[in-house]
Amino acid sequence: MNPSAPIGVFDSGVGGLSVLRAIRTELPHEHLCYIADSGHVPYGTKTPEYLQQRALELTRFLLVQGAKALVIACNTATVAAVANLRATFSVPIIAVEPAVKPAVALTKTGIVGVLATAATSASAQFESLRKRFGASVTILTQACPQLVTQVEAGDLTSPMTRILIEQYTAPLLTAGADTLVLGCTHYPFLGPLIDDVVGPSVTIIDTGVAVTRQLSRVLAAQNLLNVDLIPGSEHFWTSGKMQTTQGVISTLWGHAVTVQRLPQTVA
Ligand SMILES: N[C@H](CCC(=O)O)C(=O)O
């Protein structure tokens, strides 16, 4: 595999851009191909079979673009599909999972809140994280489906978004949680607002940087880091509404970008 080949990244929508921006910061010379599967969002309410099929189709498309490695920038797709993808494809596959371990190390009240989709919280993988790292603390989960909708619409700051965050975090704060894990890649875009709502006594943990470090380690171990010194490029595709998704991706990415429509066979 050619080290100057791109890294393929996908999510149910624009949320995985929170992971992509961490990759861009850590690995400035890598070329990146990103799929926002916004035509199929939310993943949080879909069956594992549906998500496995979607993950296979998106991965095949990214491999056709020449991807040397794959990042599943979606906790929900990870729990449903990572094992199947690893069994099917030989490229390195890096996946996100809620950062339960660091949260357990940080909590002082012994109560950790995990914001994640219902599918992630109900998964065997999450149960295993809970057993491995959470035996000494209480781990509370909260699904926040409407926050995915707000981020997909590019609405990061409205009063409505704030009210939703207040409603979703209230039960966790009332129970004494002092550490909140952002277990869905859409939520980091709401980090500043979540921070403002929960206040300085609550620590918020995101996984973007940890995933990027893992990606970096895996690429280095397989001699796949791009040694070209030119800045890496980004290419974006979506299965969602072109105009809306292009606008939202540009806003979240920080400057205007071109987004292509996924071919009909994949969309
Ligand atoms: N961004 C996704 C899920 C959002 C959705 O429900 O589509 C995650 O990390 O879990």
The ligand as an SDF file (V2000), in Angstrom:
LIG
                    3D

 10  9  0  0  0  0  0  0  0  0999 V2000
  -22.2130   10.1950   15.2880 N   0  0  0  0  0  0  0  0  0  0  0  0
  -22.7700    8.9600   15.6640 C   0  0  0  0  0  0  0  0  0  0  0  0
  -24.2290    8.7060   15.7760 C   0  0  0  0  0  0  0  0  0  0  0  0
  -25.2810    9.7020   15.4710 C   0  0  0  0  0  0  0  0  0  0  0  0
  -26.5140    9.0400   14.8820 C   0  0  0  0  0  0  0  0  0  0  0  0
  -27.4060    8.5970   15.6210 O   0  0  0  0  0  0  0  0  0  0  0  0
  -26.5210    8.9590   13.6650 O   0  0  0  0  0  0  0  0  0  0  0  0
  -22.0310    8.3270   16.8520 C   0  0  0  0  0  0  0  0  0  0  0  0
  -20.8830    8.6280   17.1150 O   0  0  0  0  0  0  0  0  0  0  0  0
  -22.5690    7.4800   17.5250 O   0  0  0  0  0  0  0  0  0  0  0  0
  1  2  1  0
  2  3  1  0
  2  8  1  0
  3  4  1  0
  4  5  1  0
  5  6  2  0
  5  7  1  0
  8  9  2  0
  8 10  1  0
M  END
$$$$
